[in-house]
Amino acid sequence: MTDTTQRDQPDHPLKGSEGDRLRTSTAKRGGGDPASRGRTTIADGVVEKIAGLAARDVEGVHAMGSGLSRTFGAVRDRVPGGAKSVSRGVKAEVGEVQTALDLEIVVDYGVSIADVARDVRENVVSAVERMTGLEVVEVNIAVSDVKLPDEEEDEPEQRLQ
């Protein structure tokens, strides 16, 4: 009779419909914050795209990548269906909680390379950490060229107009 009396009490976990029992059971079983269940992995390419866009936003950065990669990229960009590579000139190594980046940039003539490099680092670190939650341990920047005012673009001319 004690068993029946316990079931008749309103706060007993077995009291009520099947859904009530299921909710009570799940709430006790899960344990912890739902946001901490499971694992999130971020691909190298995702970090490379974020860093590439952040670096291009800095005044004084003319282009990303070496002359050869820019030439191939320009040709690829003109092919129908070919997408512009925002990660050109960026290499990322992504771990579980940290990432390291190598960037290759071309700067405009007349700007302070040290200032541009500092601004690129700050912008890239800020964007990558904010968007991914990863700690950026280093951003290595190689300046591969300076764009002179009278220099033509490395991109091939468009044949059709």
LINZI-V299535 format. One record per residue. N is the residue number from 1. RES is the residue in three letters. SS is DSSP state (helix for helix, strand for strand, loop for the rest). BURIAL is + if it has 24 or more other ideal C-beta (glycine too) atoms within 12 Angstrom, else -. Layout:
n	res	ss	burial
N	RES	SS	BURIAL
N	RES	SS	BURIAL
This chain:
n	res	ss	burial
1	MET	loop	-
2	THR	helix	-
3	ASP	helix	-
4	THR	helix	-
5	THR	helix	-
6	GLN	helix	-
7	ARG	helix	-
8	ASP	helix	-
9	GLN	loop	-
10	PRO	loop	-
11	ASP	loop	-
12	HIS	loop	-
13	PRO	loop	-
14	LEU	loop	-
15	LYS	loop	-
16	GLY	loop	-
17	SER	loop	-
18	GLU	helix	-
19	GLY	helix	-
20	ASP	helix	-
21	ARG	helix	-
22	LEU	helix	-
23	ARG	helix	-
24	THR	helix	-
25	SER	helix	-
26	THR	helix	-
27	ALA	helix	-
28	LYS	helix	-
29	ARG	helix	-
30	GLY	helix	-
31	GLY	loop	-
32	GLY	loop	-
33	ASP	loop	-
34	PRO	helix	-
35	ALA	helix	-
36	SER	helix	-
37	ARG	loop	-
38	GLY	loop	-
39	ARG	loop	-
40	THR	loop	-
41	THR	loop	-
42	ILE	loop	+
43	ALA	loop	-
44	ASP	helix	+
45	GLY	helix	-
46	VAL	helix	+
47	VAL	helix	+
48	GLU	helix	+
49	LYS	helix	+
50	ILE	helix	+
51	ALA	helix	+
52	GLY	helix	+
53	LEU	helix	+
54	ALA	helix	+
55	ALA	helix	+
56	ARG	helix	+
57	ASP	loop	-
58	VAL	loop	+
59	GLU	loop	-
60	GLY	loop	+
61	VAL	strand	+
62	HIS	strand	+
63	ALA	strand	+
64	MET	strand	+
65	GLY	loop	+
66	SER	loop	-
67	GLY	helix	+
68	LEU	helix	-
69	SER	helix	+
70	ARG	helix	+
71	THR	helix	-
72	PHE	helix	-
73	GLY	helix	+
74	ALA	helix	+
75	VAL	helix	-
76	ARG	helix	-
77	ASP	helix	-
78	ARG	helix	-
79	VAL	loop	-
80	PRO	loop	-
81	GLY	loop	-
82	GLY	loop	-
83	ALA	loop	-
84	LYS	loop	-
85	SER	loop	+
86	VAL	loop	+
87	SER	loop	+
88	ARG	loop	+
89	GLY	loop	+
90	VAL	strand	+
91	LYS	strand	+
92	ALA	strand	+
93	GLU	strand	-
94	VAL	strand	+
95	GLY	loop	-
96	GLU	loop	-
97	VAL	loop	-
98	GLN	strand	-
99	THR	strand	+
100	ALA	strand	+
101	LEU	strand	+
102	ASP	strand	+
103	LEU	strand	+
104	GLU	strand	+
105	ILE	strand	+
106	VAL	strand	+
107	VAL	strand	+
108	ASP	strand	-
109	TYR	loop	-
110	GLY	loop	-
111	VAL	loop	+
112	SER	loop	-
113	ILE	helix	+
114	ALA	helix	-
115	ASP	helix	-
116	VAL	helix	+
117	ALA	helix	+
118	ARG	helix	-
119	ASP	helix	+
120	VAL	helix	+
121	ARG	helix	+
122	GLU	helix	-
123	ASN	helix	+
124	VAL	helix	+
125	VAL	helix	+
126	SER	helix	-
127	ALA	helix	+
128	VAL	helix	+
129	GLU	helix	+
130	ARG	helix	-
131	MET	helix	-
132	THR	helix	+
133	GLY	loop	-
134	LEU	loop	+
135	GLU	strand	-
136	VAL	strand	+
137	VAL	strand	-
138	GLU	strand	-
139	VAL	strand	+
140	ASN	strand	-
141	ILE	strand	+
142	ALA	strand	-
143	VAL	strand	+
144	SER	strand	+
145	ASP	strand	+
146	VAL	strand	-
147	LYS	strand	+
148	LEU	loop	-
149	PRO	loop	-
150	ASP	loop	-
151	GLU	loop	-
152	GLU	loop	-
153	GLU	loop	-
154	ASP	loop	-
155	GLU	loop	-
156	PRO	loop	-
157	GLU	loop	-
158	GLN	loop	-
159	ARG	loop	-
160	LEU	loop	-
161	GLN	loop	-
